[in-house]
Amino acid sequence: MDRTMEVSGQLVKIQGWDTAGQERFRTITRAFYRGSHGVMIVYDVTSRKSFENVEYWIQNLKENTTVSDLSILLMGNKIDLEEERVVSTEEGENLAAQHNVPFFETSAKTGENVEKCFLLLTEQSLKKKHYNDSSKQTKQTTNVGIEIQPKKKCC
């Protein structure tokens, strides 16, 4: 998924990869983290195992990134399947609070809260990037995750 949006006067290119938490992608996800400014950890509210895997992904981020440079957002998806829900909103909120990250429940099917998540993660990433760029002399960047680009002038 590639998308460009304007946030706070800057064009932001968002590149997303959905590994669906699959084992076969676990070895390459570390490469996705490098140079990223933001990460969404998404679990399925209809799957207890999906929710339990969130701790693995957060630990994986801590082991492979400088988490203080990274914006992280926790999302419980598939809220449109309320009758199949096995993970409560409170469980998601508590887990997010434990890790001091924002939490949203979303529905990719209906679009509920999806735009809000992208906007918040992008805004947080811009703030951290601005802070880090002004406090560090060099900054390694790659074309992975949320890439912040200067706004192009028109005409």
Summary of the structure (lengths in Angstrom):
residues: 155
radius of gyration: 16.0
end to end distance: 29.0
largest distance: 53.3
contacts: 421
relative contact order: 0.22
helix: 42%
strand: 21%
